[in-house]
Amino acid sequence: MIKGVFFDLGGTLLIYSDISASWSDWLSEFYLCLKNHGLSISKETFAERCDRFHSKEEPPKRKDGLTIFERRIQALCHELGVNIKEVDIKHTAITMINAWMKHTYLDPDCHSVLEALQQHKTLGLITNFDHPPYMHALLRQLDLVKFFQAVIVSGDVGTKKPDPRIFHLALQRTGLQPDEVVYVGDTEEDIVGARAAGILPIYLQRDATNNYGVASDFRVDQEMLRPPLKADTLTGVVTINSLPELIKLLE
């Protein structure tokens, strides 16, 4: 019997309207912020230095209170010879994320679906995000916190999808067993990670004719289209095209 439903956030409860525009605005704001602190290279060269910004090895943690995202900014500034204070790093981080989020919005069906599911299921949220303070503030702003018994943000817990340990944390906080839960997500890492944790994945593909794009990292070559999921990844996975389908599926 399914007692719990865990959700991904970006691309699942939040919809990406234009990934290319999101990353373009993200890069522009990043570049402008650093130019104000002495960056002298061209925007094109800067874009090359930002390629796969989030995929690079995580900078060492220090006792400075900076998030992973802020430490990534700090590390790149150091590489580029840009002298920037911690307070300005924090401002830059928020400016960049705000620029990216301009093209992201909450699924119009999100609240009604969560309200319906919450009547009979325990709900949880598991998201990869390197700047937890922003994420927690966003969840409050969108009035989503009230729905979830467990909110797991990768930047808080030190592990991210598809590592099954991040799913185990949600199970521990809800008191549920893997075979009592489904996980709803929109990427391969969602499916692979849930499976590795013993949780049944549900793949959300809103429009089979539309690619929403790779949301996890900036790419200088602008190849934003998401490659098709491998056939074996989707083997045995239930696919839905909208959040309301979950209600009928779980009845």
C-alpha positions in Angstrom: 0.0 0.0 0.0 1.3 3.4 -1.0 1.4 5.6 2.1 3.7 8.4 0.9 4.5 10.5 -2.1 7.8 12.2 -2.5 8.4 14.9 -5.1 11.2 16.6 -7.0 10.8 20.4 -7.3 12.4 21.9 -10.4 10.7 20.6 -13.6 8.1 18.7 -11.5 6.3 21.1 -9.1 8.0 24.0 -10.8 7.7 24.4 -14.6 10.6 25.7 -16.7 9.2 28.0 -19.4 12.4 28.8 -21.2 15.6 27.2 -20.1 17.8 28.9 -22.7 16.6 32.3 -21.5 17.1 31.3 -17.8 20.7 30.4 -18.3 21.3 33.5 -20.6 20.0 35.8 -17.9 21.9 33.9 -15.2 25.2 34.4 -17.1 24.5 38.1 -17.9 23.8 38.9 -14.2 26.9 37.0 -13.1 29.1 38.8 -15.6 27.7 42.2 -14.7 28.2 41.6 -11.0 31.9 40.6 -11.5 32.5 43.4 -13.9 31.6 45.7 -11.0 34.4 44.1 -9.1 37.1 44.4 -11.7 36.5 41.6 -14.1 38.1 42.6 -17.4 37.6 39.6 -19.8 34.9 39.5 -22.5 31.5 38.0 -21.8 32.3 35.3 -24.4 35.5 34.3 -22.5 33.7 34.5 -19.2 31.0 32.2 -20.5 33.7 29.6 -21.4 35.0 29.8 -17.8 31.5 29.2 -16.5 30.9 26.1 -18.6 29.4 23.3 -16.5 29.7 25.7 -13.5 27.6 23.4 -11.2 29.3 20.1 -12.4 32.8 21.1 -11.3 34.2 19.6 -8.1 32.7 21.1 -5.1 35.0 23.7 -3.5 36.3 22.8 0.0 34.1 23.8 2.9 35.4 26.5 5.2 34.1 28.1 8.4 32.8 31.2 6.6 29.1 30.3 6.4 29.0 30.3 2.6 26.8 27.8 0.8 28.1 25.5 -1.9 26.8 27.9 -4.6 28.5 30.8 -3.0 31.7 28.9 -2.7 31.6 28.1 -6.4 31.3 31.8 -7.1 34.2 32.5 -4.7 36.3 29.8 -6.4 35.7 31.2 -9.9 36.5 34.7 -8.7 39.8 33.5 -7.3 40.6 31.8 -10.6 39.8 35.0 -12.5 41.7 37.2 -10.1 38.6 39.1 -9.1 38.8 40.5 -5.5 35.3 40.2 -4.0 34.1 40.3 -0.4 31.9 37.7 1.1 28.9 40.1 1.4 29.2 40.8 -2.3 29.4 37.1 -3.1 26.1 36.6 -1.2 24.5 39.5 -3.2 25.8 38.0 -6.5 24.4 34.6 -5.6 20.9 36.0 -5.0 21.0 38.1 -8.2 22.0 35.1 -10.3 19.3 32.9 -8.9 16.6 35.5 -9.2 17.6 36.0 -12.9 17.3 32.2 -13.5 14.0 31.9 -11.7 12.3 34.6 -13.8 11.5 31.9 -16.3 10.2 29.4 -13.8 6.7 29.2 -12.3 4.6 27.0 -10.0 2.5 24.4 -11.8 -1.1 25.8 -11.6 -2.3 22.4 -10.4 0.3 22.0 -7.7 -1.6 23.3 -4.7 -4.9 21.4 -5.5 -3.0 18.2 -6.1 -1.0 18.4 -3.0 -4.1 19.2 -0.9 -5.9 16.2 -2.3 -2.9 13.8 -1.7 -2.3 15.2 1.7 -5.7 13.9 2.9 -4.4 10.3 2.7 -0.7 10.3 2.0 2.5 11.6 3.7 4.2 14.0 1.4 7.9 14.8 1.1 10.2 16.9 -1.1 13.7 16.0 -2.3 15.5 18.6 -4.4 19.1 19.2 -5.6 19.9 22.8 -4.8 23.3 24.3 -3.7 21.9 27.4 -2.0 19.4 26.2 0.6 18.5 29.6 2.2 17.0 30.7 -1.2 15.2 27.4 -1.6 13.6 27.5 1.9 12.5 31.1 1.3 11.0 30.1 -2.1 9.0 27.3 -0.6 7.6 29.6 2.0 6.8 32.2 -0.6 5.0 29.6 -2.7 3.1 28.4 0.4 4.4 24.8 -0.1 6.0 24.1 3.3 2.7 23.2 4.9 2.3 20.2 2.6 5.5 18.4 3.4 6.5 16.4 6.4 10.0 16.2 5.1 11.9 18.8 3.0 15.3 17.5 1.9 17.6 20.0 0.1 20.9 18.6 -1.1 22.9 21.7 0.0 21.7 21.1 3.5 22.5 17.4 3.8 25.7 17.1 1.7 24.4 14.5 -0.8 22.3 14.8 -3.9 20.3 12.8 -6.4 20.9 10.2 -7.7 22.6 9.1 -4.5 20.1 7.0 -2.7 21.2 8.4 0.6 19.2 11.6 0.0 16.0 9.4 -0.4 16.9 7.5 2.8 16.9 10.8 4.7 13.3 11.5 3.5 12.3 8.0 4.6 13.8 8.4 8.0 12.1 11.8 8.6 8.7 10.4 7.5 9.0 7.0 9.1 8.1 5.3 5.9 9.6 2.2 4.2 10.8 2.3 0.6 8.0 0.0 -0.7 5.4 2.4 0.8 6.5 5.4 -1.2 6.5 6.6 -4.8 8.8 9.4 -6.1 7.6 11.8 -8.8 10.3 13.4 -10.9 11.2 14.5 -14.4 14.9 13.5 -14.9 16.9 10.4 -15.2 18.6 11.1 -11.9 15.2 11.1 -10.3 14.3 7.6 -11.7 17.8 6.1 -11.0 18.1 7.5 -7.5 14.6 6.4 -6.4 15.2 2.9 -7.8 18.5 2.7 -6.0 16.7 3.6 -2.7 14.0 0.9 -3.4 11.3 3.5 -4.1 9.0 3.2 -7.1 9.6 6.1 -9.5 6.9 8.0 -11.5 8.2 9.9 -14.5 6.5 13.2 -15.2 6.6 14.2 -18.8 4.2 17.1 -19.3 4.3 17.1 -23.1 5.9 14.3 -25.1 6.5 16.7 -28.0 8.3 19.3 -25.9 11.8 19.1 -24.3 12.0 21.3 -21.3 15.7 21.3 -21.5 18.6 20.5 -19.1 18.1 22.6 -16.0 20.9 21.4 -13.9 23.9 23.4 -15.3 25.0 26.2 -17.6 26.5 25.1 -20.9 28.5 27.5 -23.1 27.6 25.7 -26.3 23.9 26.3 -25.6 23.0 22.7 -26.2 20.0 23.0 -23.9 17.8 20.2 -25.2 17.6 17.2 -22.8 18.8 14.0 -24.4 16.2 11.3 -24.5 16.1 9.0 -21.5 17.6 5.6 -22.1 15.0 2.9 -22.9 16.1 0.7 -19.9 15.8 3.7 -17.6 12.0 3.9 -18.3 11.5 0.2 -18.3 8.7 -0.6 -15.9 8.3 3.1 -15.0 4.8 4.7 -14.9 4.7 7.9 -16.9 2.3 10.7 -16.3 1.7 13.9 -18.3 0.3 16.1 -15.6 0.2 16.3 -11.8 -3.6 15.7 -11.5 -3.0 12.2 -13.1 -1.3 11.3 -9.8 -4.6 11.4 -7.9 -6.3 8.9 -10.1 -3.2 6.8 -10.4 -2.9 6.4 -6.6 -6.6 5.8 -5.8 
